[in-house]
Amino acid sequence: MLKVDFSDNPSIYNLVKELKEKHKPIDIFICNAGIVPKQSRKTPQGLEEMFMVNYLSKFLVVNLLLENQCSTGPGAGYPG
């Protein structure tokens, strides 16, 4: 199990770095993280937290995994 905070960009970059350096490629990745806070909150980077976690973090992590060749299958090695 690896820890990641999808509201924090450096945490996402660290996750992908650790996956690339210490683990086998990912065969299946399910993007199901999501939050609905009672009040609007900002991430450490100043973004709205619900937008970051529910949308932007998934885009970032999937693209980083593909760029760093941390996945297998038809999309692996996609040039971007």
C-alpha positions in Angstrom: 0.0 0.0 0.0 1.3 3.4 -0.9 0.1 6.7 0.6 -0.9 9.6 -1.6 -2.8 12.9 -0.9 -4.7 13.7 -4.1 -5.1 17.3 -3.0 -1.3 17.9 -3.0 0.7 17.8 -6.3 4.0 16.9 -4.7 2.4 13.9 -3.1 1.2 12.7 -6.5 4.6 13.2 -8.0 6.2 11.3 -5.1 3.7 8.4 -5.7 4.6 8.1 -9.3 8.3 8.3 -8.5 8.1 5.5 -5.9 6.0 3.3 -8.3 8.6 3.7 -11.0 11.6 3.1 -8.8 10.4 0.3 -6.5 7.4 -1.5 -8.0 6.3 -3.4 -11.1 4.3 -1.7 -13.8 0.6 -1.2 -13.1 -1.8 -3.5 -15.0 -5.1 -1.9 -13.9 -5.6 1.5 -12.3 -9.0 2.5 -10.9 -9.5 6.2 -10.4 -12.2 6.4 -7.7 -10.9 9.0 -5.2 -13.4 11.7 -4.5 -14.6 14.2 -1.8 -17.5 16.5 -1.1 -16.4 18.8 1.7 -19.1 20.8 3.6 -17.1 24.0 2.9 -14.8 25.1 0.1 -11.2 24.6 1.0 -7.9 25.3 -0.8 -5.1 22.9 -1.5 -1.5 23.7 -0.6 -1.2 24.9 -4.2 -4.2 27.3 -3.9 -6.7 25.2 -5.9 -10.2 24.4 -4.8 -9.9 21.0 -3.0 -12.9 19.3 -4.5 -11.9 20.2 -8.1 -8.3 19.0 -7.4 -9.2 15.7 -5.8 -12.3 14.8 -8.0 -10.9 15.9 -11.4 -7.4 17.3 -11.7 -5.5 14.8 -9.6 -6.8 11.9 -11.8 -5.6 13.6 -14.9 -2.2 14.4 -13.4 -1.6 10.9 -12.0 -2.7 9.0 -15.1 -0.6 11.2 -17.4 2.5 10.9 -15.0 2.1 7.1 -14.9 2.0 7.0 -18.7 4.9 9.4 -19.2 7.0 7.4 -16.7 6.1 4.1 -18.2 4.6 2.8 -15.0 1.8 1.0 -16.8 1.3 -1.9 -19.1 -1.3 -2.5 -21.8 -2.5 -0.6 -24.9 -1.9 2.9 -23.6 1.6 2.1 -22.2 4.3 4.3 -23.6 1.8 6.8 -25.1 4.0 9.7 -26.0 1.7 12.3 -24.4 
